[in-house]
Amino acid sequence: MDSQFTISYQIGDVLYLNLTNRCSNKCVFCIRESQAGVGYNLWLEKEPTVLEILDTVMEPAQYKEIVFCGYGEPLSRLDVVKEVASNLKGRGAKSIRINTNGKANIFYGRNIVPDVGGIIDTMSISLNAHNAVTYNELCNPVEGRRLIMPSWTLPENVLELFPRLSFRWWNGQGLILRPVKKLPLKLALILD
C-alpha cells in the first residue's frame, strides 16, 4: 500500500490499527476534525486488506495492547476485524481492544456482540452523551435525529465475552472513560 497513509501506528507500547475511513457519525470532537490528529496521516486512500493489515504487525506479542480504531468505525468491517484479531491472537497478542461508536448492531441489523466475543479482550463503546439531544448535537449521526443511541443487546455472559468493557462519553473538554463491572442485560437508549 501507499506509504503516504498509515494502517498501523504505535503510541507507547500500544499498536493501533486503522481499518477504514467510514463512520456513521461526524462527532464534533473527533480527531478527523482536528489538524493535529495523532501525528500520523490516517486518511486511507483505500481500505486495507487483511493481509495488508497483518503485514504491518510483525510481532504482536511485543505490544501491551493492539487496538482497532483509526479514522473510521472498525466494526463497519466486521469480517476483517474477526480475521485480523483471530490471527493476532494466534500469534501471541496479549490484549486486543476495539474502540467503537456502538452502532454496529444498527449497521448490520442484528446483534454482532457474540461474533467478536472471545477474540476481543476489551470493548470500548463511545456513548458520547447522556441523552438524545446531546448525542445528536455532538455526534451528528448519518441516521439523523431519529437515531437510536449506541445500542447493544448484551448477552448474559457479556463480561465473559469481553473481560474488559468500558464506555466513553464527551464531557465538553475530553472523553471520559469508565470501566464496567456490572451491566443490565439490554442497553438501549431509544431517542425521539
N, C-alpha and C positions, 0 to 999 in steps of 0.2 A: 504494500500500500504506500501511498504518497507520504513522505515523512513530514509534510507541511502541517499535518494534524496528528493528534495523539489518541491512540487506542488505550494505552495504559500509562499511568504516571504514579510516581511514588512520592508520598509525603511522610516523612519519618520512616517508621517501619511498617507502614500500611501501603498496599498497592491498590490503586483504583482502576476499574475497567469502565471504559466509555463505549457503550454499545450502539447508541442511536442519538439523533437529534430530536426524534419525535417525542412530543409531550402534549398531553391533553389540557394542560394548564399554561398560563402565562403569568406566573407569580411576580408580583412587584419586587420581591426581594431576591429573585433567582440570580445566580451568578451569570446567567446568559444576558441579563440586563445591565451588567457592570463591565466597564472597560478592564478592570483589574482581573476579574475571573480568579483562577487559582494559579496563574503563572504559566499555563500551558494553552496551546491552541486546541480547544476541544471540539470545535465545529468540524464535523465529519463531512467529507465530500461524498462519501458513500458509507453504508453500513458495513462494518467488517464481518467477514465470515467467521465461523467457529475456528477454523484453522488460523486465520489471521490474528484472532484474539489470543489463541493458545500460543502462537509463536512469540508473543510479547511477554510470556510468563515462563521463563526457563526453569526456575527453581521455586515453585510455590511455597515450599516449606520454609523459605528464608523470611517470609513476611509474617508479622504478628496477625495480620488480617488481610483478606482480599475483599474489596468492596465493589459491587456493581452499582454504578451511579453515572455521573457524567452530565452531558447537556440535555439528555432526554430521559424518559421513563423506561428503565431497563426491562420491566415486565411487559412492555409492548413487544418484546422479543422473547417471549416465554420459552420457546423451544431452544433458543440459543443459550439462555441463562441456564436451563436444565443441563444441557450438554456440556457447556463450559464448566459449570460448578461441579458436575459429576467427575469430569476429567481431572480438575484441580484437586478434588478430594482424594481421588485415586492416586494422585502424585504427591500426596503429603501435605496439602494445605491445612493449616492449623485451624483457621476460622474463616468462614465466608459470610459476609453481610450483604443485604440488599437494601438500598435506600429507595423507597417507593412513594409515590403520591397516593397510594392506597386505592386507586381506581381500576385495578386490573380486573376485578370481578365485573365491573360495569363494561369494560372494554371487551371482555370475552363472553359476557352473558352467562357466566357460570362461576362457581367457587373454584378458584385456582390454588387456594392455600395448600391443599393436600399435594398438589403437583410439585411443590418446592420444599415441602417438609422433608426433613432427613438429609437434604443436601445444602440447605441454607441454615447456618447456625444462628444468625441474628437477622430479624426482620425489623427494619426501622421505618415506620409509617409516618409520613408527614400529614398530620391532620390540619395544621396551619391556622386553625381558628376554632372558636368555641361555639359558633352559631352560623346559620346560613348566610346572613347578611355579610358578616365579616369575611367568611370564606370566599364568597363571590367577589367582594371588593379586593381582597388580597390575591386571589388565585386566578381570576378571570378564566374560568373553565370553558372549554370549547362547547360543552353541552349547554351553556347558557345559564341563566338564573334558576332554571328548574332542576339543577344538578342535585343528585344525592351526594352528600359529602362522602369522603372516602369511606367505603362501606365494605366490611369484611364479614362474612359468615364464618365464625371461628369454631372449628370443631372442639369437642370437649378436651381433646388431648393437645390443644394448640401449644402449650408450653413444653410438651414433649417433642412436638414437631420442630419448634424453634426454641432452643434452650434460652435464647435471649430475645426479648421482644421489647421494642420501645416505640413511643410516639413522640413526634416533634411538632411544635407549633411556633408561630411567629408572635413575639411579644411587642413588636413595634421597633425593636432595636436589634434583635437577633433571634435565631432559632433556639428554643428551649427544648432540651431532651430529657425525657423521663422514662426510666425502665419500668416495665410492667411485671408484677409478680402474680396478680390475680385478675381475671377478666370475666366479664359476662360472656355467655355462650354466643351471643349475637351482638355485634357492634354495628349499628346502622343508624345514622342520623339523617332523617328524611327532611329535605328542605322544601319550602313552598316557592 
